[in-house]
Amino acid sequence: MSPASNSAVVTVPEAGLTGKAAPTVSIAGHLQQMFSHVKVGNLVAGLSGGVVSTLVLHPLDLVKIRFAVSDGLELRPKYSGIFHCMKSVWQQEGLRGLYQGVTPNVWGAGASWGLYFFFYNAIKGYTKEGRQTELSATEHLVSAAEAGILTLTLTNPIWVTKTRLVLQYDTGPSGKQYKGMVDALVKIYRHEGLPGLYKGYVPGLFGTSHGALQFMAYEEFKRDYNKYRKAPSDAKLNPLEYIAMAALSKIFAVATTYPYQVVRARLQDQHNRYNGVLDVVRRTWRNEGMVGFYKGIGPNLIRVTPACCITFVVYENVSRLLISQPQ
């Protein structure tokens, strides 16, 4: 979904008009048609799911990021495992320490899930318009990828601030660099400009494949399960069934795409400097091998699987309350 001027036009042949002049439809018209499928309920439902799951599971996200960037620098605290990391942070800084970076995480997760469901359902509705057949797995994949790119473009600065806040260590010689989310946003922009706020954007684009694979798998699992029980493809499931579908789709996506998260976190880390994505990949491979690309996957799976389950259960139930017609 690339931007284009309102004056641009594309020729769209109308079905059954062979040999006749085809009408032209402006790209603005296509966008207006797509946004006719937008439902604020999807935004609210996705936002609700993202906020709830983030508040519950943020400490595991902090642990995941600290393990992902553990590249041997002396200033970093050393942890022997997930529980040792959580215990160390708790002993040094208490509950407040475990919730470092929670503000941008709540904003980021809420906005990301809300916008993702918002864009995804609009694109999916536009793609399906006028058709009686279900969307294919590839069409679900493309719809989710487009939604992911739009969402990332709007939210990347929030994720940069979250990573910076999570990676503030009390053991640092100069103490903590940022006082909070707004302070981090201002300082990053002041010292590094717009590129600083968009560090990790390129691997983040690769990361949209994660969401695309997850949504494709989720849609296919739901559809196949409903076929198995001879129910309509959009029939409502019970919470346990939604949890099972969400967990399976998330595990599949994480196992397939996790290395990009390590690359992205290292690019956004203020304690080390890399000359782009390829430099991160080369240095990680040279110094740590394949294992380096999967650092933090344990706490990540422990965090994102229940987070995804909470998000999807909240989303499905809230969206059905707010939206009368099935998507």
N, C-alpha and C positions, 0 to 999 in steps of 0.2 A: 504494500500500500504506500506508494510513493506520492509526495505532494505534487500538485500541479496547479497551474493557474486556472481560474474560473473560465477563461476564454477558450481553453483547450477543448476540442471535441473529439469523440471517437465514433466510428460508424458501427452500429449494432444492427445486424439483419434481424428482421422480425420473422418469427416462425411462420412458414407457409407462404411467404411472399417471394417465391422464386421468380427471378427475372424482373422484379419490380424494384424501384428505387428504395433503398433502405433508409429509415429515418436516422438522424443523428441525435445522440444524447450527450449532453455536456458532462464532463467529469464531475462538475458541481452537482449535476442531477443524480449521478451515481452515488455520490457521497450523501446527498439528501435522502436517497432511497435507502442506503445502508443505515443511516441514523434514524430512519423511521422504525427500525427494529430495536433501538436503544430503549432500555427499561431501567429507570432509576433503582427499581427494586433489586436488580442484579448487582448494582454498585453497592447499595446498602448491605445486602446479604453477604457479599464477598468481603467488604470492609469489616463487618461484624465478626465473621469467621477468622479473619487475619488478626484482629486485635485480641480476641479471646485466646487463640492459640499462642500468640506471642507473649502475652502476660504470664501465661502458665509456664512456658518452656524457655524463656529467655536465657536463664543460666546455662543451659546446655548449648545454646548458640554461642555464648561467650567462650565456653570451653572449646567448641569446635574451631572457632577462629584462632584461638591461641595455639592450638595444636597445628593448624594449617600453616601458620607462619613460623613454626619452630625450626629455624634453619641454623641453629648453633651460635647465634650472636650472644655474647656474654651478658648483655643487659637484660636478656629475657629470663624470667623465672623458669626453673626446670621442674617438670611434672612427670611423675611416673605413670599416671593413668588419669582417667576421668574423675574418679572420686578424690584422688590426691589433689588434683587441680581445684576442684570445688572447695575442698577442705582448706587448702592454702589461701584461696581468695577470701573465704569466710573468716579465717583466723586473722588475716591482715586487715580486712576492710568491712567485714560483716555482710549483712544482707545487701547493703548499698553497693558493695563491691561486685556481688553476683549480678546486680542489675545495672552495671555500667553500660551505657549505650542503649538502654531500654527505650528512651524517648524516640530517637530516630528509628529504632527497630519497630516500635508500635506504629509510628507514622508510616514507615516504609512498608511494613507488612500489611497494614490496613489499606494503604493506598494501592499497593501492588495487587493484592487479592481483589480489592474492589474494582480497580481499573481493568484487571485481567478478565474477570467475569463480565464486566461491562462491555469491553471491546469484543471479547470472544463470542458472547451471545449475539451481539449486533452483527458481527461478520458471519457467524454461522446462520443466523436468520436470513441475511441478505443472500448468502450462497444457496440456501434451500428455497428461496422464494419462488413460488409457481411450480414447484416440483412435488410429486407424490412420493418419490423414492427417498429412502434414508440417505444421509451423507455417508460417503465411504470413509475408511480409516485415513486415507491420504488427505481427504478434504478436512477432516477433523484436525489432522496434523498441521496443515497449512493455515487453517483458521487460528489455531492456538499459537503458531509461530508468529503470525502477523500481530495478534493481540499482545504477545510477549515483547515484540520490538517496540510497539507503541508505549507499553507500560514501562519498559526499561528506560526509554528516552526521557520520560517524565520523572522517573524516581531515582536515577543513578546518583545524583548528588546526596540524597538521603542515605544511600547505602555506603557512600564514601565516609560520611560523618560517623555512621554507626561503627564502621571498621576502626576508624581512628580512635573513637572513644573507648571501644572494647580493648584496644591495644595500648592503653595508658597503664604503665606499671608504676607502683609506688617506689620500686627500687631504682627508678631512673634518677640520674644525677640532678636534673632540674625540676623534678616533680612533674605534676600533670600539666600538659600543654593547653588543654581545652577545659573550659568550665561547664560546657553543656552543648546541646545540639546547635543552637543559634550561634554561640561563640565559635564553634568549630566551622560552621558554614561561612561565617564572616572571615575568619582567619585563613581558611583554605583559599577562599576567593581572593583575599587581599594579597597573599604571598604566592599563590600558584595560578591565579586566574581561573578562567572557565575550564581549561584543560585539567586543573587539579580536581575540580568537581566531577569530571568525567573520566577519572582514572578507573581502569577496569572495565570501561564500556565495551571494548572490543571482545574480551573474553566473555563479558556479559551477554553480548549478541550470540556467541556460541551457546551460552547458557539458556537462551530461549528455546533451544532444542530440548532442554530438560523439561520445561513446562509443556512444550508441544507433545513430546513423547508421553508425558504423564496424562495430559488431557485426552490424547488419542486412546491410550490404554484404558483410562477410566470410562470413556464413552463406549468402547468396544466391550469391556467387561460387563457394564450395565446392560447393553443391548443383548449380548449373548445370554446373559443370565435371565433376562426377561423372556427371551425366546424359549429358553429351556423350561421356564415355568408357564409358557403359553400366555403371557401377558403383553400388553402394548409396550413398545420399546421405551416410552417415557413414563411408564407406571411407577408410582411411588414405592420405594423400598423401606424396610424398617431400619432403625439406626445401626444395628449390627451389620446388616448387609451393606449399607453405605460405608461403614468402617472397613469392611473387608475389601470392597472395591477400591477405596482410597489407598489403603495400605499396600495392596498389590501393585497398583499403578505407581505409587511413590517409590517403592523398593526397585521396581524395574527402571524408573527414570534415574534414580540416584546411582545405581550400579553402572549405568551406561555413560553418564555424563559428569561424574564427580570431579575429575581432574581440573576442569575449568574453574571450579570454585577455589582450588588451591592457587592457581595462577592469578585469579582475580584478587584474592585476599593479599597475596604478596605484592601485587602492583599497588594496592591501596595502602599498604603498610608504611607508616612514616619513619620507621627505623632502618629501612634498607632502600637502596636505589637500584632500579632496573631500567634498562633502555628499551622497554617494550615487552610485548608478549613473548617473542622468540628468545629474548635474553633470559626471561624467567624460565622458559622451558629448557633451554640449554644448561643453565646453571643448576636447576633442580635435578635434571637428569645426570649431570656430571658429578654432583656432590652427594646425591641421595638415591639415585636410581629410580626405578618404577615406584618403589615404596613412597618416595617423596610426593608423588602425585595423588596418593591416597591417604595422606596424613589427615587425621581428624575425621575420617569416614565413620569410625565407630560412634563417637558422640553425635555426629551428624545424623546417622540413621536413627539413633535413639531419640534424637530431637525431632527430626522432620517427619518421621512416620506418624507418631501420635499427633504432631502439629497438623499434618495434612488431614488426618482422620477428623480431628476437632473442627478444622476449617470447613471441610466438605459437609459434615453433618450439620453444622450451624448454617452453612450456605443453603443446603437443600431445603431445610425446614423454614428458614427465614424467607427465602425466595418464594416458597409456596404460599406463605402467609401474605406476602406483599404483591405477588403476581398471580392473577386469577387464571390466566391461560398458560398451558404447558409450553415450555420452550421447544 
